[in-house]
Structures are given as C-alpha cells and as structure tokens.
C-alpha cells in the first residue's frame, strides 16, 4: 500500500478530509478491525491501514483496574489501552474505540483528554446505545455514555449504534422506529458533535430508507460493518453503495467484501442487476416541498422522505399547480405511520390529510380534503360544500400505505386510491 497523506487535524475530523487521497469516497478508507493485541496492532501499522478499530473493557491487574483491548467474552489481553494508544499516536492513524462497558469510558476519556494535543487524527468513540430488533445484547446506557463524551472529550466523532443479532430467516433490518428513537435521543441531549452510525451490512440492506433519512437530517455518515459469518453478498454491498452518496458511507468490511467493493466501486447504478434493484419508495421529492411554519423540529426533511411529528405538522408544495380539465394533477406517495418510542402515547386515530385546489380568493385554503388514517380509513371531502364528506371504505392496514390522488380539474372528479403492503414490497388494495 502506498504512503497515505497525513495532514494535521483535530480529533473530531472526518476521516475523508483527513485522508485526502480518498477524494471524498468512503470506499477508499481502509480499516483494520478488532486490533486487540500487540501482534494485530503491529500488523495494522505495518500495513498502513487508515482506520484502526479496537474494543475496550476493564480488567483487573497488578496495577489495579485498567482499560485493556479485548472483545467479550475475552477478559484478558496482552495490550492495555495506554500501550495501544502510545503505539498509534506516532503513526497518526484514525482510531475507532468500541466501548464494551460503561465503566471503561471515564478512564479512557481521561487519558484522551490528557493527550489531546497529540491526537492530530480522527478519533471515533463508539458504543451500541440503543436496542436493535430482537437482539439479546443489552446496550450501554445511552444518556450516560453521551454525557460522559460531551463532558470529558467533546472533540471527537460519536459513533452511536444499535445492538444487533442476525438469523438467516430474519426479514427486518433497521426500522423507522429505531432511527426515530436515535434521532429523538440526539435531539433530547442536544448532541452537536460529528456523528457516524455503525450499521451491520446484512441488516442495513433491509433498512435503506430509514437510514438514508437519518444520515440526511443529522448530516452524519454510516459506518457499514460485517462479521465473517453474516449472509451478506457482494450484491448487497453494491446496493448499499448505490443508495447513498459516496461521502456518506464508510465500509469496515472483511477482506473478500472490501475487495469486491473496490473492484466495482465505479459501477454505475444503471449497471446493477435486477436482483440488486429492489423496490424502494422514491416518490418523495424534497426540493418541491417546504415547511408551512417556522421549524420547531416537527418537520424533518430528508432527501427521499419526510417525517412529520405529532401533534400537528405540515408541508406545502412550492409548485402552484392547478388542474384545468386538459391537464390533470397526480399526487402519489407512500406513508408509514410509526410509533414514536420516545413520545407519550398517541391517539389511535392518527391520519394524513392532503389538501388541494386552493381558491384564487383564498389561496391559503384548500377546497378538497383527502384523508387516510393509520387504521386504513379513507375519506374524501369538498370543503366548500357542506355534508360532502364521502367514506371511501377501509384498507387493511399493514406497514405502509401507497396513495394516489388524481384531480381532473374544476367541475370534474377527484379520485383517491390507497393500497397497503410492506414498505419494501407489493401493495394491495
């Protein structure tokens, strides 16, 4: 491997700005994973890997309880954290410290604080702080971890993830409930540090929509990782690469997957196989929508989706379109009603209102109201005509609803159709 360029940076630097030869492409960042022994550290440094990831626990020694480099269930190591750090500082590689116990956090952060002037390279502080889907592993205390990092070593990138478990038959990946819980946590604790979200590749490929929204609204990156035994394919990695800007994703992958990624990193999305191009909802176009009132956090616009928080939130189209009888207006989309785990219980009848046909004399008011509830109930109403509300029936609720609203123009009909189904699958009326 050629020598890497090592400029002088702060520990909260983005690895892509530190390793300038990557040209802002996360696929070109090289990783050494689980560098938890003297031999592995020597090897990683000799191979001039850009980022070194290592695990930290506390262990009893002759000198008392000290942080060491080990991944549970291992409880011993030939390398203390202090020795590890002293080996990395002269090489000025980026580091990702993966905390496996909350007790190990304070002594490590204190050592980083003391040596901060020597840390002229990217530093990531990593912990699984929220529970993942059906994972038996307990997360670290999220608030305690984040508050310690903000207090003791605020100039670092926070790498915050979910606990994971994977079974071959598992269909669920990272869900909207999971990413909304993460976003709410960060908002509640007023986190303003640079962020990356470590996600397991085999689960990330099943949660592209929610993850894309999260990195958009948080101006963050993903760090996609994988274990050797995971059922993740080359096609999965290429699909993930095709769905995110190259500067938004780092790849900490086993050698076979990383080699394949590098071999195909310039493959255009159009060249991907049909197996790769699974259906994703891309109806939302953020550039034609804006918030109706000052931003108070209830409207969270991403590049492919928007989250509207209760009790009431709204967006309005920037485009003034009026169906005139010759050209109809077609509005389509997918809506997913998600339980917010961070909020108080919500009413059972939560719904989406779509308002169209603003009148010339009252441009802020709509004439037609279409309504879809989280239970699948549909209504269509002409607000200018009393008692015009039509009950359109009930669609069996599933994960998501796909809607279509067609306006044929003044004095003509408006059609509101809804189908339900999986968010990444087939919709049925």
N, C-alpha and C positions, 0 to 999 in steps of 0.2 A: 504493500500500500504506500502511495506517495505521502510525503510530509503534508500535514494539514496546516492551514493558516490559523495562528493563534493570536488574535488581537487582544487588547486589554479591555475587559468588560466588567460590569458589576455582576454579582451572583444571581440577580433576577433577569439576566439577559436571556433572550430567546436563542436556543441553540442554532437556529437558522441564520441569525445575524452574527453569531459568534464564529461559526464555521462558514465563512463567506463563499467557499468553493462549492457549497451545495446549491448556490443560485436560487435560494428560497424554495427548495424542493425537499420535503421531509423524507422522501425515499432514499436520499443520498446520505442521511445521517447513519453512521454505523454504530452498533451497540455491542457491548459485552454484558451479558445477563448473568445475574447471581454470582457476582465476583466476591465470593465469601471466604476465600483462602489466600494464603501468600502465593501459592503456585498460580492460581487463577488471576490474581492481581498482576503478577509479573508477566503473565502471558498477554493479558489485555493491554498493558502498557507497551509491551514489545511489538504488538500488532498495530499499535497506534489507533485503537478504537476511539471514536469521538466521544461517545457517552458510556459511562460505566454505571451499571445498576447493581445495587447490593442491598442486602437485608440486614436489619439491626434488631437485636434483642438484648436484654440484660442478662448477665451471668455473674455468678459468684467466683471470685478469685482470691489469691493471697493478698491482693491489694484492695479487697472489698468488692462491691458490686460495680461492674464496669460494662459499658456497651461493647458488644462483640458482633462480628459479622457472621450471621447464621440464619437459616430459614427453618422455622419449626417444621417437623418435630425435632430437628437438631438443636442441641442445647450447648454445644461446645464448638470452639473454633481455634485455629492457630493464629488468628488475626483479630486484634482489638480494633475498635473504630478509630482510636487515635493513631495506631500504626497504619491503618488503611489510608486515613486522610493525609498523613505525612508522606505516604508514597505517591498520592495523587497530586498534591499541590505542585511539586516541581514540573510534572508533566502537563499540568493545566488542561486536563480533560474535563468535559462536563460530567457531572455526577447526579445520580438519582438515588436518594436514600429512602428505602422502603421500610417503614416502621411497623414492626410486628407486635409491639406492645406499647401502651401509652406511657409506661414507666420509663421506657428508653428515650422518650422525646426530650425531657428537660436537660439531661447531661449532654446529649448530642448537640442540641441547640446552643447550649452554653459554650461548648467547645468551638462551634462555628462562629459564635459572636466574638470570642477572644481572637480568633484567627481571621476575622472578616477581611482585613486589609490584604491578606494573602490570597483570598479567594477571588481571583480575577477571571472566573469562568462560570458557566451556568451551574446553578445548584437547584435541584428539584427536591422538595420534601413531600414524600408520598405516603398515603395511608388509605385503606379502604374504610370509609367513614359512614357508608350507608349500606343497608342490607340489599343484596341482589335477589333476583327471583329464585325462590326455593333453595337458597344457599344455607347450609348448616353452620357456616362460619360467622362468628359474631364480629361486627365491625368495631373499630376503635370509636371511642366517644368523640363524635364529630365536633361538638362545640368546644370541648376541652382541647382537642388537637389544634383546631384552627386558632383558638385564642392564644395558645402557647406559641404558635408560629408567629402570629401577629405581634406578640409582646417581646419575644426573645430573639427572633431573627426574621424581621419583616421583609428584608430584601432578598427574597428567594421566590421561585415559582412554586406555587402549591399544586400538587398532583393529587387530586381527590377522586377516589373511585368507589365502586360498589364491590361487596364480597361476591364471589362467583362460585357456581357449581355447574357442571355440564354433564348431561346424559345424552347419548346418541339420539334418543327419541324426542328430545326437548325441542319444542317449536317456538317458545317465547325467548326473545333476546332482551335488549334494553327497551323498556316500555316508557310510554308517556308519563305514567305515574312516577317512575323512577327519576326521570330527568326533571320533572316539575318539583319533586321533593328536593333534588340537588339545587335547583335554581332558587327555591324558597329559602333553603339553608344559607346560601351565599348572600341573598338579599337581607335576611334577618341579621346576619353577623357583619354586614357592610364590608364584605371582602372586596378589596381593590387590588390585590396582588395579581401578577400574571398567573394564568390558570392553564393546566392541561388536565384532561380527563383520561385516565388509563382504562382502556376497554379491551375485553377479551375478543379476539377476532371472530371466533365461532359464534359469539352472541351479538357482536356488533353488526354482523351482516344481516341479522334479523331485526335490527333496530335503527336503521339508517335515518329514517325520517325524524324521530325524536332526537337522535344525537346531532344531526345536522342543525336542528333548531337550537340546541343547547350551545354549541360552539359559536353559532351566529350571534345569539343575544348576549353571550358572555365574552365575545371577542377572544375566544380561547382556542386551544388546539386539542386534538385527540392524540394519545399515545396508544397505538394498537399493538397488543402483545398476544402471544400464543404459547401454549405448552406443547411439548413434542407429541403428546398423545391425543391432542384435540383433532376432531374430524373437520378440519378446515382445509379447503382446497386452494389451488392456485387461482381458480376462477373466483372464489370468494374474495381473495385479496385484490384481484384486479377490479372486481365490482366495487369494493370499498374505495379504491383509488379513483374510480371513475365518478363517484358520487360526492367527492369533496375537493375543494381547491387544494392544490399540492402543498401550499404553505400551512394548511390547517391540520395536517396529519404527520406524525412521526411513527415509524414502524420498528418495534423491538421484537423481531421475529427469529425463529430458528433458521439456521443456515439454508435449508432447502427452500423455504418460503421466501426468504430475503433474496436469494439468488434468482428465483423466478421473477420476483418483483422487479429487480434491476434489469433482467433480460427483457421485460415487457413494459418498462416504465413509460416509454414513449408511444405506446399503443393507443391510437385514438379511441374514444368511446364507441364510435360507429363500428369499429372492428371487433368489438366484443361479441361473443357468441350469444345466441338466443337464450341459452341457459343462464347466462350472466344477467341479461336484461330483464330481470323480474319486474313485475308491475309495481310502481311506486306512484303515489298521488303527487302530481306536479301541476295541479290546476291553479294553485295559488300563485299570483304574480304580484310580489310586494311593491313593485315600482308604481302600480296604479292605485295603491291604497294609502290612506293616511289616517291618523288619529283624529277623532272628532273634537277632543278637548285636550287640555294640557296633559302631558304624560305623568300619570301618577303610579305607573307600574302595572296597571290593569291590562294594558295592551302591549304584547311582547311580539314584535315583528321580526321574523327570521326571513331568510331568502326563499324558502319553499313552503313556509307555514306561518300561521299567526296563532298565538294563544290569547284568548280573551278570558280574563278572570272575573268571577262574580264579585259583587252583586250585579254590576252592570258595566259593560264595556262595549265600545262600538268602533268600527272603522267605516270610512266613507270613500267612495271611488273618486279619484282625481279626474276621471273621464266623464264628461257630460254627454250621455248617450240617450237619445230619445227614439224609441221605435216609431216609425212613421207610416206603417202599413205596407211599405215596399221593402224595408229592411228591418228584420226582427232583432230583438235583443236576446242573447242567450247567456245565461249565467250558470256556470257549473262549479261544483266543488265537492270536497269531502270534509265532513265534520266528525270529530271524535269527542264525545263527552267523557271527560276524565275526572275521576275522583281525586281531589287535591288532598293528599295525606297530611299536609301542613296546615290545613284550614279547618274551621269549625264545620260541623255537619251542614250540608246544603239541602235546600228543598228538593223533594223528589221530582217535581215537575220543572226541570231546567230546560230551557229551549233556546233555539236560534231564530231570530227574526230577520227577515230580508225585506227591505223596504225599497220600492221602486216607483217610477212615474211621479217625480216631483212636479208640482204645478207651476206655471210661469209666474203667477201672482204670489205664490208661497213656495219659493224654491227649497226652503229647508224642510218642507213637509212632503211626505210621500202619499200617493193615492192608493197604492196596492201594498198589502202586507201578506207575506208568506211566512208561515211558522212551522217549525219542526221541533218537537220535544225530544228529550233524551229517552222517552219511553216509546218513540216511534209514532206519536200522534201528529197528524198533519192538518193545517188549516190554510185557507186562502180567503182574503177579505178585501173588499173595496172600501177604504176608509171614508170615502166621500158619500157612501150610500149606507144608511142605517140598515141593520139586520141583514147585511150581505155576506156575513161570515159563512163559509162552507166548510163542513167537516169532511176532509178528504179520506178519512179512514186511518188505519193503523198499519205500520210496517213493523214486522217482528224485529225487535232491537237486537243488534249484535255489537261488535266492536265499533264499527263505523257506519256512517250513512253517506251515500253519494247522492247529491241532489242536482236537479236540473230545473231551472226556471226560464220559461220561454215567454217573451212578451211580443205579441204580433202587432202591437200598435194601438193607437187610440180607436175606440169603438170596436176593438176586436178582443179576442180572448187572451187570457194569460193561463199558462199551464205550469203546474208544479208537480214534479215527479220525484220520488225518492226510492232508493233501493238500499238494503242493508247487507253487510257482509264483513269479512275480515279486512283490516286496514291494508293488508298487502295481498289481498286475494280477490275472489269473484264476488260481485254484488248481485243480490236477488231482490226483485220487487215483492 
